[in-house]
Amino acid sequence: MSKLLDLVKKHAAAEDIQDIDTTMSTFTENCVYTIPAIGLNMHGKREVRAHYENTFATFPDFRTVDSMWWDLETDVFLRCQIEGTISGVEWNGYEPPPEKVGTKMTFWTFTRFPRAEDGLLLGEEVWLNGNELLANFGVLPSADAFEVAKAYQIPRLGAG
């Protein structure tokens, strides 16, 4: 096992117990954290820490399950399922509807952890199905993009 994989596993274990200080200690100072599917792009430890604080307040039992790791020496990739109970706290500008508060949600992610020059993590690049995440959180009516388009009356491409 490489030093980078050890560091990523330390990072993931700290996330699972909501230990923000240990999680943040794995990142280089100018870290980047992105979730492209929902437009999140954070730079530097201050922004990334604020994201973790909000995430752990929203999902106080946040944890990863069914993890599969790939160690490429300069990058580590993780495929896992995330689960957590919705507390009712707003998350990244979205407030869950009352009927979702107290329910457990799950979603799959594929994450890249690149190594920084100082040996710490340059950041996290989290890939997921944004519709699945937002539907589970209760702010979209479905994870199916066609059902979402129909619900919001988005015209089909090429339809005249």
HELIX and SHEET records of a PDB file:
HELIX    1   1 LYS A    3  ASP A   16  1                                  14    
HELIX    2   2 ILE A   20  SER A   25  1                                   6    
HELIX    3   3 PRO A   36  ILE A   38  5                                   3    
HELIX    4   4 GLY A   44  THR A   58  1                                  15    
HELIX    5   5 PRO A   98  LYS A  100  5                                   3    
HELIX    6   6 GLY A  130  PHE A  137  1                                   8    
HELIX    7   7 ALA A  145  ALA A  151  1                                   7    
SHEET    1   A 6 LEU A  40  HIS A  43  0                                        
SHEET    2   A 6 PHE A  27  ILE A  35 -1                                        
SHEET    3   A 6 LEU A 121  LEU A 128  1                                        
SHEET    4   A 6 LYS A 104  PRO A 114 -1                                        
SHEET    5   A 6 ASP A  75  THR A  85 -1                                        
SHEET    6   A 6 ARG A  63  ASP A  71 -1                                        
END                                                                             
